[in-house]
Amino acid sequence: MKYTLIIAFLFSISTVFAGVDESNKNAEASKGTTVEVKGHVTDFTSGDVLPGVEVMIKETSQKVFTDFDGEFSFEELSPGKYTIVVSYISYDKSIVEEIEVEKNEKLSIKLKDL
């Protein structure tokens, strides 16, 4: 009886750990299907880079700000359609609608001042 309980206990633990291992494999497999969207934001008239511009993906509510070189990046996105909303003080809001992202993308966005 004692050995039966030990064997049942070991079997249940191995089943739990096997399930955890499978979920890790699925998570790793899904990481392989992600894409990255990068870009830079400049002034429409002068071509100057714009640091501190808010860039948001509407569908995921992910938000980043451009760096000192006007560059931004969204990593580990699932392939699909996205709407990019770009806003900056004293500039018109720019909406880039329905970008089909199947592979890594590089965007160039130009903002007009008010």
N, C-alpha and C positions, 0 to 999 in steps of 0.2 A: 504494500500500500504506500509505504514511504517513497519508494522508487518511482511509483506511478505519479505521485504528486510532483516530484522533482522533475521528471521528464515533461509533464504537462506545463510546469512553470517555465522550463527552459524553452519549450516550443512556443509558448505565448510571448516570451521576450524576443525570440528570434523573429517572430512574425511582426512585432512592433518595429524592430529595427529594420527589417526588410522593407516595410512601408515607408519609413523615413528615407531610406536610401533611394527608393523609386521616386519620391517627390523631389529629392535633390537632383536626380537625373533629368526630370521633366523641367525643373527650373533652369538647369544648365542648357538644355536643348532650346528653351525659349529665348535664352540670351543670344543665341546665334542668329535669331531672326529679327534683331533690332537694327534700327537705322539711326543716323545722326543728321540733324539739320543744322548747318552753320551758315553764317552770313556776315555781312557788314552793312552799316547804315551810314549814309552820307547826306549832306545838304544837296538838294536838287540843283540849286543855282551855282554855288561855289565849288561843290565837290568835296568840301571839307568833311572829315570824319566827325561823327557825333557820339561822344562818350556819354554814358548814363541814360541812354534811350531804353525805355521799357519795351520788351518784346515778349508777347504772350501767345501761347497756343490755346485758342478758345475751347477746344474740345477737352483738353486735359487740365486747363487752368494753370499749367506750368508757366512760370514767369522768370525771365532773366533780364539783366541789364547789360548793355554794351560796355566793353572795357575802354581804356584810353585810346585804342586804335579803332573804335567803332565796331568791334567784332563781337559776335554772340554765338552761342552753341547750345543745342538741345541734344542730349545723348539718350540712348536706349529707348527710342520711340518704336512703337509697333508700326509696320508698314500700313499705309492707309491715306485717307484724305484729311487734311488739316486746314484750319483757317488761322492765319498769323495776324495778330493785331499789334501795331507798332505805334507808340505814342511818346511825345516829347513836349516839354513846355515850349510854348510859342510856335509850335508847328502843327500843321493839319494832321489828324490821326490817319494812319494808313492801314488799310485792311487788305491783306492778300488772301483772297478766298479760294478755298478748295484746291490746295496744292496736293497733288498725288505723289506721295512719297513711297517709292518702292526700293530705292537705294539711297545712299548718302547724298544729300543735296547741299549745294552752296548757293545762297541767295544774295542778291544785291538790291538793297532797298534804298530809295532816295525820297527824302521828306521835303515838302515845300513849307516854307515859313508862312505865317499868317499874314 
